[in-house]
């Protein structure tokens, strides 16, 4: 039941004048930016990209908000990928390591973990970019099929009248 409702919502978006390309691009860019490993930056980046590329900002922000739990969960895996790719030693990112760093002061936390965020961004680029391209291709074909099916149904209705 929910899947049918979701399909109806996508059809409604296509009826509002969004092309399959715009819809697929909006969702795939939001998916890419939505898991960016620096928390708190995604809304600003998405708003800028939506305005600059003339994409659907509400869809992009909604996708980003849905991906917030994944964004938080993927920070450490992206950092691990970055450490591996760029040859850095693995830094402990468990609760005990964080508590020890906080015991030494907030500046110690920033000095230890800010570099890991840069490595996480590197891991994000390597992993998330190809996934976003693949997601765009699949979504574009999906939305084009939905739109073609809708046009075929409308043509059948008109010819029957």
N, C-alpha and C positions, 0 to 999 in steps of 0.2 A: 504494500500500500504506500509506504513512504517513498519507494523508488519511483513509482508512477507519479506521485506528487512532485518529486524533484524534476522529473522529465517535463511535467507541465510548467514548472517555474522556468526552466530553460527555454521552452517554447515561447513563454511570455516575454522573456528577454529578447528573443529573436524577433518577436512581433513588434517590439518597441523600437526597432531600427538598428539594433546591434548586428553587425555582420558576424559570421562564424569566426573570421580572422580576429576581429576586435575582442570577441568574447574569449577565445582561446588564448590570445596574447595577454589579456587582462588577468586571467586565472593563472597562467603559467608564470608570468612575472611576479604575481603575488605569492605564488608557491615558492619561487626562488628567493625572493626577498623576505618572505615570512619566516624562513628558518635561518636568517642571517644571525651569526653567533653573538653579535653585540646587542644585548637586550635594550629595548627602548628606542632604537633607531628606525625600526621598520616603518612606522606610520609616516614619519617625515619623508623617508626615501620613497615610499609608495605614493604619497601625495605629490611629490615632485615629479615622479615618473608618469603618473596619471595625467597631470596637467601638461607636461612636456610632450608626451606621446599621444595625447587626446584619447585616453582609455577610460574605462568605466571605474571611477574611483570607489563608489560604494561596494562594488563586487570585490575589488582589490583589497579594501580594508577588511571586509567580511572574511575573505579567505585568510588574510593575515591573522585576524583574531582567532579563527578556528585553529590555526597552526601554532599558536602561542605555546601550548604544552610541548609540542614537538620541538619548537625552537629551544626551549629551556633544556629539554632532554638531550638535544644534539650538540650542545656547547662542548661538552667533554669529548665525545667521539670526534668532532671536528678538530679539536685541539690535538688529540692523539694522532689523527691522520697528518696534521701539520707537523707534529714532532717527528713522525716517521719520515715524511717526505723531505723535510729540510734538515734532517740529521741532528735534531736536538735530543738531549737526554730527557727521559720521561720524568715529569714533576708530579709528586703526589697531589691528587686533587680529591682526597677523601675528606670526611668531616674532621678528623683529627688534625690533618695538615692545615686545614683552613682555620681551625681554632688556635693552633700554635702560631700561625701567621698573624691572626687578630690579636693574640696576646702580646705580640711585639709591636703592635700599633697598625693603624690603617695605612700608613705609608709603606710599611713592610708588605702588606697585602698587595698594594698597587705595584710595588717594585717586583714582587715575585710573579704575579698573575697577569699583569698587563701584556707581557710578552707572549703569554699563552693565548690571549685573545687574538693577537696578530697571527699566530700560528693557526688558530681556529678559523680565521678568515681565509687563510690559504687553503686549509682543508675543505672549507665550504665551497670555494671556487672550483676546486678539483672535483668534488663529488656532486654538488648541487647543480652546477651549470649543465652538464650533459643530461641530467634527469629533467631539468626544466625544458630543454630542447625537445626531448622525447615526449614530455607531457604536452607541449605545444602541438606537436605533430598529431598525437592521438586525439587531443581535444578538438583540434581543427577538423579532423575527419569526422569525429562524432557530431559536432555541431552542424557541419555541412550535411551530414546524413539526416539529421533531425529537420533541418531546413528543407532539404529536398523532399523528404516524406511529407512535410506540411504542404509544400507547393503541389505535390502530386495529389494529395487529398483535396485541396481546394480546386484543382483543375477537374478532378472527377466530379465534384459537386456541381461545378458550373456546367459541365457537359451534360449532366443528367437533368438539368433544368430546362 
